[in-house]
Amino acid sequence: DGIYADSVLDKKAKVSSDGVSPRVMLRYDVSDDVMLNAQVSQGFRLGGINDPVNASLCTDADRATFGGREAFDDETLTNYEVGSKLTLLGGTATLNTSLFYSDIKDLQATVNAGTCSSRLIYNVPEAHSTGVEVEFVSKPTNNLELSLSASYVNTELDSTVTTTSGTNVTTVVGGIREGNELPTAPGFELAASATYYFPVTDTWEGYANATYQNIAKRFTQIADQENGGQGSATLFGGANIGGPLTQSTYDYDRSLAGYQIVNLRFGMKNDTWDTALFVRNAANERAELSLDTERDGRARVGHHVNQPRTVGFSARYSF
């Protein structure tokens, strides 16, 4: 019901899938402290059925572009990876590295169907992802544990999806343009952790832990990076929804800013109990997790955000 709903449709659709997910792994021990590995693997994500567009809300152009897409196909991915595992500093540290290349066929991309107030899944014929991951873990003393992990991933569409209007004007659908990035994939991620242990009594051990996470800029959907990541919308006119309105148009940034999260934990534990005071999101960072728009921004633009600074106490009992 309501202005965003379409009439009830008595319509059925059906999809089916079958396949295998092979994986081949090789390992070579150069020495007790050096191990090399490689693998080739393949997987798939099931296709499915799209919801019908809210046709009564669509402009003629959007109805022609987004109508009639009842289903979407399986997505398949072939991953090629090489890596190493090293033991360092006399056995007190390990360093793991990995390089990978993923070839993606029929990528399932979410598209906002413009004025239709609908979201559809499109298949992008070709895409790829290339990256490197590094993880370092060390225990330099009996009381101190350190860990650091980082990754850099470059993702890119290798195909363009277009639509042609009745007047033979061809446009790109939903930002699915060769060279654009895959959504929700930050180029750089970093995580670090440090834990210090100290004796409290003969049976209780205290600890202090701090973790840090850094997530780089990214986009919720492929289309968000069009026009340099800048979005604009014209609000409903005669309806004056939410009015009185002070302006008929507005601009906003479609990119999700990078963010940093710090968590702290101070506790004591023995063989059965682990009690701790914790502070999540200690710096009270407001992280933009995703962008949500309705009717291409004409009705709503908002962000899903993280939990604010939270202080609490936990007690765990093992039995």
C-alpha positions as CSV (number, residue, x, y, z in Angstrom):
1,D,0.0,0.0,0.0
2,G,1.1,3.6,-0.3
3,I,2.6,5.7,-3.0
4,Y,5.7,3.4,-3.3
5,A,3.7,0.2,-3.9
6,D,2.6,-1.3,-7.2
7,S,-0.6,-3.2,-7.8
8,V,-0.6,-6.8,-6.7
9,L,0.8,-9.1,-9.4
10,D,-0.1,-12.7,-10.0
11,K,3.2,-13.6,-11.6
12,K,5.6,-16.5,-11.2
13,A,9.2,-17.0,-12.1
14,K,11.6,-19.9,-11.7
15,V,15.4,-20.3,-11.8
16,S,17.7,-23.3,-11.3
17,S,21.4,-23.9,-11.0
18,D,23.9,-26.7,-10.9
19,G,27.7,-26.9,-10.9
20,V,30.8,-27.8,-9.0
21,S,33.4,-25.8,-7.0
22,P,36.8,-27.3,-7.7
23,R,39.9,-26.4,-5.7
24,V,43.6,-27.4,-6.2
25,M,46.2,-26.5,-3.7
26,L,50.0,-27.0,-3.7
27,R,52.4,-26.6,-0.8
28,Y,56.2,-26.6,-0.7
29,D,58.3,-26.5,2.5
30,V,61.5,-24.8,1.7
31,S,62.7,-25.2,5.3
32,D,61.2,-25.5,8.8
33,D,60.7,-21.7,8.7
34,V,59.6,-21.1,5.1
35,M,56.5,-22.5,3.4
36,L,55.3,-21.6,-0.1
37,N,51.8,-22.3,-1.3
38,A,49.6,-21.8,-4.4
39,Q,46.0,-22.6,-5.2
40,V,43.4,-22.3,-8.0
41,S,39.8,-22.4,-6.9
42,Q,36.4,-21.7,-8.4
43,G,33.0,-20.9,-6.8
44,F,29.7,-19.5,-7.8
45,R,26.8,-17.5,-6.3
46,L,23.3,-18.6,-7.1
47,G,21.2,-16.6,-9.4
48,G,17.7,-15.6,-8.5
49,I,14.4,-13.7,-9.2
50,N,14.1,-9.9,-9.2
51,D,11.1,-8.2,-7.6
52,P,8.9,-6.6,-10.2
53,V,9.4,-2.8,-10.6
54,N,6.8,-0.4,-9.2
55,A,5.7,0.3,-12.7
56,S,3.1,3.0,-11.7
57,L,5.9,5.1,-10.3
58,C,8.3,4.8,-13.3
59,T,8.9,7.3,-16.0
60,D,8.4,5.9,-19.4
61,A,12.2,5.8,-19.9
62,D,12.8,3.9,-16.7
63,R,10.0,1.5,-17.3
64,A,11.5,0.6,-20.7
65,T,15.0,0.3,-19.2
66,F,14.2,-1.7,-16.0
67,G,11.0,-3.6,-16.8
68,G,11.0,-7.2,-17.8
69,R,14.0,-8.3,-15.9
70,E,12.5,-11.2,-14.1
71,A,15.7,-13.1,-13.1
72,F,19.4,-13.0,-13.0
73,D,22.1,-15.7,-13.6
74,D,24.7,-17.3,-11.4
75,E,27.9,-15.4,-10.7
76,T,31.1,-17.5,-11.1
77,L,34.6,-16.6,-9.8
78,T,37.9,-18.2,-10.5
79,N,40.7,-17.3,-8.0
80,Y,44.4,-17.7,-8.6
81,E,46.6,-17.3,-5.5
82,V,50.2,-17.6,-4.3
83,G,51.5,-17.1,-0.8
84,S,54.1,-17.7,1.8
85,K,54.3,-18.4,5.5
86,L,57.5,-17.5,7.3
87,T,58.6,-18.1,10.9
88,L,60.8,-15.2,12.1
89,L,62.8,-14.0,15.1
90,G,63.6,-17.4,16.5
91,G,60.1,-18.6,16.4
92,T,58.5,-15.6,18.1
93,A,56.9,-14.1,15.0
94,T,55.2,-15.2,11.8
95,L,54.7,-13.4,8.5
96,N,52.1,-14.5,6.1
97,T,51.7,-13.0,2.6
98,S,49.3,-13.7,-0.2
99,L,48.8,-12.4,-3.8
100,F,45.6,-13.1,-5.7
101,Y,43.8,-12.5,-8.9
102,S,40.1,-13.2,-9.3
103,D,38.3,-13.5,-12.6
104,I,34.6,-12.8,-12.3
105,K,31.9,-13.8,-14.8
106,D,28.3,-12.5,-14.6
107,L,28.9,-10.4,-11.6
108,Q,25.7,-9.8,-9.7
109,A,25.4,-6.0,-9.4
110,T,22.6,-4.2,-7.5
111,V,21.0,-1.3,-9.5
112,N,18.6,1.3,-8.3
113,A,15.8,1.4,-10.9
114,G,15.6,5.2,-11.0
115,T,12.1,6.6,-10.4
116,C,10.6,3.1,-10.1
117,S,11.5,2.9,-6.4
118,S,12.9,-0.6,-7.0
119,R,16.3,-2.4,-6.8
120,L,17.2,-5.0,-9.4
121,I,20.1,-7.4,-9.8
122,Y,22.0,-7.1,-13.2
123,N,24.7,-9.5,-14.5
124,V,27.9,-7.8,-15.5
125,P,29.6,-10.1,-18.1
126,E,33.2,-9.5,-17.0
127,A,35.0,-8.1,-13.9
128,H,38.2,-8.8,-12.0
129,S,39.9,-8.2,-8.6
130,T,43.6,-8.1,-7.8
131,G,45.1,-7.8,-4.4
132,V,47.8,-8.4,-1.8
133,E,47.3,-9.4,1.9
134,V,50.0,-9.3,4.7
135,E,49.7,-10.5,8.2
136,F,52.4,-10.2,10.9
137,V,52.0,-11.7,14.4
138,S,54.7,-11.5,17.1
139,K,55.1,-12.3,20.8
140,P,58.4,-10.5,21.6
141,T,58.0,-11.3,25.4
142,N,55.9,-13.6,27.5
143,N,53.7,-10.7,28.4
144,L,53.2,-9.0,25.0
145,E,51.3,-10.0,21.9
146,L,51.3,-7.9,18.7
147,S,49.5,-8.4,15.4
148,L,49.2,-6.3,12.2
149,S,47.3,-7.1,9.0
150,A,46.9,-5.1,5.9
151,S,45.4,-5.6,2.4
152,Y,45.2,-3.6,-0.8
153,V,42.6,-4.7,-3.4
154,N,42.1,-3.2,-6.9
155,T,38.7,-4.1,-8.3
156,E,37.4,-3.2,-11.8
157,L,34.5,-3.8,-14.2
158,D,35.6,-5.1,-17.6
159,S,32.3,-4.7,-19.3
160,T,29.7,-2.0,-19.9
161,V,25.9,-2.6,-19.7
162,T,23.8,-0.2,-21.8
163,T,20.2,0.5,-22.8
164,T,18.9,2.1,-26.0
165,S,15.8,4.3,-25.9
166,G,13.1,4.5,-28.5
167,T,14.9,7.5,-30.1
168,N,18.1,5.4,-30.4
169,V,19.9,7.2,-27.5
170,T,22.2,4.7,-25.7
171,T,23.0,5.2,-22.0
172,V,24.9,3.3,-19.4
173,V,22.7,1.4,-16.9
174,G,23.4,1.9,-13.2
175,G,27.0,3.0,-13.6
176,I,27.9,-0.4,-15.0
177,R,30.7,1.1,-17.0
178,E,34.1,-0.5,-17.9
179,G,36.7,0.8,-15.5
180,N,34.4,1.5,-12.6
181,E,35.2,-0.2,-9.2
182,L,33.2,-3.0,-7.7
183,P,31.0,-1.8,-4.8
184,T,31.7,-2.1,-1.1
185,A,35.4,-2.9,-1.7
186,P,37.8,-0.5,0.0
187,G,41.1,-0.3,-1.7
188,F,43.0,-0.3,1.6
189,E,42.3,-2.0,5.0
190,L,44.5,-2.1,8.1
191,A,44.0,-3.7,11.5
192,A,46.4,-3.8,14.4
193,S,46.1,-5.3,17.9
194,A,48.3,-5.2,21.1
195,T,47.7,-7.2,24.3
196,Y,49.7,-7.0,27.5
197,Y,49.4,-9.6,30.2
198,F,50.4,-9.2,33.8
199,P,49.9,-11.3,37.0
200,V,47.3,-10.2,39.6
201,T,47.3,-13.1,42.0
202,D,48.5,-16.7,41.9
203,T,45.4,-17.7,40.0
204,W,44.3,-14.5,38.2
205,E,46.0,-12.9,35.2
206,G,45.2,-9.4,34.1
207,Y,45.3,-8.1,30.5
208,A,44.9,-4.9,28.6
209,N,44.0,-5.0,24.9
210,A,43.7,-2.3,22.2
211,T,42.7,-2.8,18.6
212,Y,42.7,-0.4,15.7
213,Q,40.9,-0.7,12.3
214,N,41.3,1.5,9.3
215,I,38.9,1.2,6.3
216,A,39.4,3.3,3.2
217,K,36.9,5.2,1.0
218,R,34.4,3.0,-0.9
219,F,31.0,3.0,-2.6
220,T,27.8,1.2,-1.7
221,Q,26.7,0.6,-5.3
222,I,28.4,0.9,-8.7
223,A,26.3,3.8,-9.8
224,D,27.5,5.9,-6.8
225,Q,30.9,6.6,-8.4
226,E,29.4,8.2,-11.5
227,N,29.7,12.0,-11.9
228,G,32.7,11.9,-9.6
229,G,30.7,10.4,-6.7
230,Q,28.4,13.5,-6.5
231,G,24.7,12.9,-6.4
232,S,21.8,15.3,-7.0
233,A,18.0,14.9,-6.7
234,T,14.9,16.9,-7.4
235,L,12.3,16.5,-4.6
236,F,8.6,15.7,-5.3
237,G,6.9,18.8,-6.4
238,G,3.1,19.0,-6.1
239,A,3.0,16.2,-3.4
240,N,5.1,18.3,-1.0
241,I,5.9,15.2,0.9
242,G,7.5,16.1,4.3
243,G,6.8,19.8,3.5
244,P,6.8,22.6,3.8
245,L,10.0,22.3,1.8
246,T,12.7,24.9,1.8
247,Q,14.3,23.8,-1.5
248,S,13.3,21.7,-4.5
249,T,16.7,20.2,-5.3
250,Y,19.8,19.2,-3.3
251,D,23.3,17.7,-3.8
252,Y,25.0,15.0,-1.7
253,D,28.2,12.9,-1.7
254,R,27.6,9.3,-2.8
255,S,31.1,8.1,-1.6
256,L,31.5,6.6,1.8
257,A,34.3,8.3,3.7
258,G,37.1,6.2,5.3
259,Y,37.0,5.6,9.0
260,Q,39.1,4.4,11.9
261,I,37.8,2.5,14.9
262,V,39.6,1.9,18.3
263,N,38.4,-0.7,20.8
264,L,39.8,-1.1,24.3
265,R,39.5,-4.0,26.8
266,F,40.8,-4.3,30.4
267,G,40.2,-7.5,32.3
268,M,41.2,-10.4,34.5
269,K,40.9,-14.1,33.8
270,N,41.6,-17.5,35.4
271,D,40.8,-21.1,34.4
272,T,37.1,-20.5,34.4
273,W,36.3,-16.8,34.5
274,D,37.1,-13.9,32.1
275,T,35.8,-10.5,33.3
276,A,36.5,-7.3,31.6
277,L,35.6,-3.6,31.2
278,F,35.4,-2.7,27.5
279,V,35.1,0.4,25.4
280,R,34.0,-0.1,21.9
281,N,34.6,2.7,19.4
282,A,36.6,4.6,22.0
283,A,37.0,7.7,19.8
284,N,33.3,7.8,19.0
285,E,33.9,7.7,15.3
286,R,30.8,8.0,13.1
287,A,31.5,5.5,10.3
288,E,29.4,5.5,7.2
289,L,28.7,1.9,6.5
290,S,26.4,2.2,3.4
291,L,24.3,4.7,1.5
292,D,20.6,4.2,1.2
293,T,18.4,6.1,-1.3
294,E,14.8,5.9,-2.3
295,R,13.5,6.8,-5.8
296,D,17.0,7.8,-6.9
297,G,17.2,10.2,-3.9
298,R,13.9,12.0,-4.6
299,A,12.3,10.5,-1.4
300,R,15.2,9.6,0.9
301,V,18.9,9.8,1.2
302,G,20.5,8.4,4.4
303,H,23.5,6.5,5.7
304,H,23.6,3.3,7.8
305,V,26.2,4.1,10.5
306,N,28.0,2.2,13.2
307,Q,27.3,2.0,16.9
308,P,28.6,5.0,18.9
309,R,31.0,4.8,21.8
310,T,29.8,2.0,24.1
311,V,31.2,1.3,27.6
312,G,30.3,-2.0,29.3
313,F,31.3,-4.9,31.5
314,S,31.4,-8.6,30.5
315,A,31.8,-11.8,32.4
316,R,32.3,-15.2,30.8
317,Y,32.3,-18.5,32.6
318,S,33.8,-21.7,31.0
319,F,32.4,-25.1,32.1
